[in-house]
Amino acid sequence: MEYFGLLIELLFLAMGIYIYLFATGRLRSDDEQAQKRAEAFRRRNGTWMRIAALLLIALMAVNIYLHVVQLITPGQ
């Protein structure tokens, strides 16, 4: 069960990284219409999405570190 929790934390970390990359405009779409909609969405919501993504990344990085330390500590 401990490893399942670690997997969930890794998924949340990946989600935070994806949101940050989207919010900064580093992810592109081949579809021009979808790209225009994404740009309009980023202009309206980019600031709070960047902040939320950075907070999520920082929180998950700390959680993963603590979880790994707990897993490798002997004598539990």
N, C-alpha and C positions, 0 to 999 in steps of 0.2 A: 504494500500500500504506500510505503514511503516513496518508491520509485514512480508510482502513478502521480503523486503530488509534485514531484520534481518535473515530470513530463508536462503537467499542466502549467507549471511556472515557466518552463521553456516556451510553451505555446503562447503564453501571455507576453513574454519578452519578444518573440517573433512578431506578434501583433503590434506591439509598440513600435518596433523598428519599421514595420510596413507602414503604419500610420504616419510616422515621421518622414519617411521617404516620399509618401504621397503628398503630405502637407508642404514639403519643400519643393515639389515639382520634379523630383528625380525619376519618378515612374511615368512612362509614356505609353500611350495606346496607339495602335496602328489605325484604328478607326478615327477619322477626323472629327466626326460629330461627337463621339464620346470624349475625345480630347478637349473639345471646346466646352462641353459641360463640366468636365473635371476642372478646367482652368477657372470657370466662373465660380464653381463651388470652392475652390482654393482661395480665390479673392475674398469671398464672403467669410470663410471659416478658417483660414490658414493660421491665424495667430493663436487662437485657443487650441487648435489641433496640435500645433507644434509644442505648446506648453504641456498639454495633456500627455502627448506621446513621450516627451522627455521625462515627465514625472513617472509614467508607467515603466519606462526603461530603467530608470534609477531604482525604483521600488523592486522590480523583478530581479535586477542584478544583485541587490542586497539579499533578497529572499533566496535566490539560487545559491549564493555564497554560503549563507547560514545553513541552508539545507544540505549542501555538500559537506560542510564541516561536521554537521550532526551525523551524517551517514558514515563518515570515515573515522569518527571518534570511537575508540574501542571502549568496551565495558558498559554498554547501555543495557 
